[in-house]
């Protein structure tokens, strides 16, 4: 009887060890992993490109806002000048 219990314990232990042991990756899994890595690299490159484009466009927006402010100032000055000319009757 002792030998049987001992055999069962060894058998169960071997099954647990085999089930928890390291697994090999299949070729399909490795191919999917490689494909995912390529997609990640592509996405990171695209992100970097888009971030630089956003920064460039933000700079353009600031330059155009500055130009608008300058033109509005010029318009107000010319409007004032025109109003003064018309009041004096030239």
Beta strands, then each sheet from edge to edge (+ up, - down):
end
